Amino acid sequence: MTDKYAVIGNPIAHSKSPQIHAAFAKQTNQDISYKPILAPLDGFEITVHRLIDEGYKGVNVTLPFKLQAFLLSNSLSDLAKVARAANTLTLNRKNIQGHNTDGVGLVNDITQNLGIALQGKRVLLLGAGGAAQGVLLPLWSQNPIYIIVANRNVDKAVEMVNGVQQQKPLPIHAYAFSDIPNEEFDIIINATSTGITDTALPIPNSIFAKNCLAYEMMYGRETPFMAQARAAGAQVADGLGMLVEQAAESFYVWRGVRPQTAPVIAMLRTY
């Protein structure tokens, strides 16, 4: 019998996850189906329980439901606990297991697909929302020299850093955008929503070290952050690889098989 999986979000029609998981299934000879599910903004929990009743084995969770997925889970992976968000659920009638694969996806894209080591690097993470919190611990696991978190609202950045340090004490520091240390960074990651709103970040060009990596979590178009970084001489990457890599980690959680991601990224780049 074909095992059923889905991605839940609102909106959801734009999602590339069905294409990605279909490619993974074909590549690994896994008998699965995978479909997009639009959940009402006030109906995430009801939707998940309906899918359990219909025999679904797991779901991916995208905006705006990652916190609700975390709260709905009966058990959580360590990364989901730190992130306080879940983007992958394993489902059965007795237990909902919550996982967060975003950080692993980001790290794998940077280190494997882009071939850039994080070890010994100076890392600047822009933003203090769920996207940033989900990747903070996996970034630190790669042993950078340090990570600085910067956000418009410094209190939110401090709260995020303190929350992670309660789980695992780490030398990570929080600043307002206006107070970012006057130095260069080797890797700068934009985890803010400015790519969606098409607005520039209040960051100086001087923070981009020569040939640094400027990583935009958004994908599909040039954002103001990418344009600024490119003009400053940075190597620029978008988040499509992260999307595929986090999906591959979800696929492994569900199926115990690791698909090859490079051909799937290449396929999506041609669209």
ZITAFEN-V921211 format. One record per residue. N is the residue number from 1. SS is DSSP state (H for helix, E for strand, C for the rest). BURIAL is + if it has 24 or more other C-alpha atoms within 12 Angstrom, else -. Layout:
BEGIN
n: [N/N]
ss: [SS/SS]
burial: [BURIAL/BURIAL]
END
This chain:
BEGIN
n: [1/2/3/4/5/6/7/8/9/10/11/12/13/14/15/16/17/18/19/20/21/22/23/24/25/26/27/28/29/30/31/32/33/34/35/36/37/38/39/40/41/42/43/44/45/46/47/48/49/50/51/52/53/54/55/56/57/58/59/60/61/62/63/64/65/66/67/68/69/70/71/72/73/74/75/76/77/78/79/80/81/82/83/84/85/86/87/88/89/90/91/92/93/94/95/96/97/98/99/100/101/102/103/104/105/106/107/108/109/110/111/112/113/114/115/116/117/118/119/120/121/122/123/124/125/126/127/128/129/130/131/132/133/134/135/136/137/138/139/140/141/142/143/144/145/146/147/148/149/150/151/152/153/154/155/156/157/158/159/160/161/162/163/164/165/166/167/168/169/170/171/172/173/174/175/176/177/178/179/180/181/182/183/184/185/186/187/188/189/190/191/192/193/194/195/196/197/198/199/200/201/202/203/204/205/206/207/208/209/210/211/212/213/214/215/216/217/218/219/220/221/222/223/224/225/226/227/228/229/230/231/232/233/234/235/236/237/238/239/240/241/242/243/244/245/246/247/248/249/250/251/252/253/254/255/256/257/258/259/260/261/262/263/264/265/266/267/268/269/270/271]
ss: [C/C/E/E/E/E/E/E/E/C/C/C/C/C/C/C/H/H/H/H/H/H/H/H/H/H/H/H/C/C/C/E/E/E/E/E/E/E/C/C/C/C/C/H/H/H/H/H/H/H/H/H/H/C/C/E/E/E/E/E/E/C/C/C/C/H/H/H/H/H/H/H/C/C/E/E/C/H/H/H/H/H/H/C/C/C/C/E/E/E/E/C/C/C/C/E/E/E/E/C/C/H/H/H/H/H/H/H/H/H/H/H/H/C/C/C/C/C/C/C/C/E/E/E/E/E/C/C/C/H/H/H/H/H/H/H/H/H/H/H/C/C/C/C/C/E/E/E/E/E/E/C/C/H/H/H/H/H/H/H/H/H/H/H/H/H/H/C/C/C/C/E/E/E/E/E/H/H/H/C/C/C/C/C/E/E/E/E/E/E/C/C/C/H/H/H/H/C/C/C/C/C/C/C/H/H/H/E/E/E/E/E/E/E/E/E/C/C/C/C/C/C/C/H/H/H/H/H/H/H/H/C/C/C/E/E/E/C/C/H/H/H/H/H/H/H/H/H/H/H/H/H/H/H/H/C/C/C/C/C/C/H/H/H/H/H/H/H/H/C/C]
burial: [-/-/-/+/+/+/+/+/+/+/-/+/-/-/+/+/+/+/+/+/+/+/+/+/+/-/-/-/-/+/-/+/+/+/+/+/+/+/+/-/-/-/-/+/+/-/+/+/+/-/+/+/-/-/-/+/+/+/+/+/+/+/+/+/+/+/+/+/+/+/+/+/+/-/-/+/+/+/+/+/+/+/+/+/+/+/+/+/+/+/+/+/-/-/-/+/+/+/+/+/+/+/+/+/+/+/+/+/+/+/-/-/+/+/-/+/+/+/-/-/+/+/+/+/+/+/+/+/+/+/+/+/+/+/+/+/+/+/+/+/+/+/-/+/+/+/+/+/+/+/+/+/-/+/-/+/+/+/-/+/+/+/+/+/-/-/-/-/-/+/-/+/+/+/+/+/+/-/-/+/-/-/-/+/+/+/+/+/+/+/+/+/+/+/+/-/-/-/-/-/+/-/+/-/+/-/+/+/+/-/-/+/+/+/+/+/+/+/+/-/-/+/+/+/+/+/+/+/+/+/-/+/-/+/+/+/+/+/+/+/+/+/+/+/+/+/+/+/+/+/+/+/+/+/+/-/-/+/+/+/+/+/-/+/+/-/-/-/-/-/-]
END
